Amino acid sequence: FTHHHLASMIYFHICEHDGLRHLSQSVQDNLKDILPTVSTTTLSNHNNNRDFRVFVPIMNTALQTLTRDERLAKFGTTKMIDSTTVSMCLTFFDWAKFRSTKAGIKMHTSIDGSTGIPDRTKMDELMTDKGTIYICDKGYVDYKKFDTYTTKGIYFVSRLKDNAKITVTEELPITYSEEKNELLPKGCTILFDRRVRLGSEYINLTKQTYRIVKIVDPTGKELTFITNVMQFASEEIAWLYKRRWDIELFFKWIKQHCKIKKFIGHSENAVRLQMITGIITYLLFRLIWNEVPRIKSLIILKRKLENLLFCLLYTSPSPR
């Protein structure tokens, strides 16, 4: 059954099993009162043949359930987009070949704001919703696409590359949020807020005007943000980009604490299914974490749940 398959894969990610044999044996030893025992061959067939898209609605539901940050409400819908690359063995994953001697997949992800080097060719698939503010890294900067998005009413906040060509059209006053507490960390200074056109008269000059906000962070690093959002304070624009770290933490967490780097199936469907179920596992941890604020981090929660799982398995009486 599909729900048994999903439960087995979540268990696989939680316990970080070494492979299908390890997972199959662990289910047989520890979960026989909860899940039906399945052979390695059956698990492999499920991963290769059960369409990974059957789990996408579950992932989307978990995403929508996560509690929103109240401070984001005033900005409407915000989404963070980024990508990460997972290297693979060319011998077993020839369908993922991207160089003559290397294989790998790039996971492009869009995460609701409340809850490697990016490939700009995926921008049009990720940035589609009118009225939404998309927060992305400077690898997604594309002047022509920015003009297109602005015309369509699609908004963005991104980093501007250090060598970007700009023409200043207006100096804007530096403004701050009306929040009781400062949005930016102490020691962070806003240097300026300006209206500009991107590019030059001879190369990719934008038709639209944009806004750049430059800050110095507490370490002394200068950061310049580019946006077509005009109605919010300078501080709020910088803070919106700071929220992008959520997706960085997401990529880091699932790579370190879910089974994403080592794949237990070689087909494209099996790989996608393993990644989708890894994301679902992460989201379930996040949902539980929201209900137990005394636990300081997700990894501590993961360890506690793993220990609790084994305690329940070994202390619960078997059903008659």
Secondary structure, 3 states (H helix, E strand, C coil): CHHHHHHHHHHHHHHCCCCHHHHHHHHHHHCCCCCCCCCHHHHHHHHHHCCHHHHHHHHHHHHHHCCCCHHHHHHCCEEEEEEEEEEECCCCCHHHECCCCCEEEEEEEEEECCCCCCCHHHHHHHCCCCCCEEEECHHHCCHHHHHHHHHHCCEEEEECCCCCCEEEEEEECCCCCCCCCCCCCCCCEEEEEEEEEECCCCCCCCCCCEEEEEEECCCCCEEEEEECCCCCCHHHHHHHHHCCHHHHHHHHHHHHHCCCCCCCCCCHHHHHHHHHHHHHHHHHHHHHHHHCCCCCCHHHHHHHHHHHHHHHHHHCCCCC
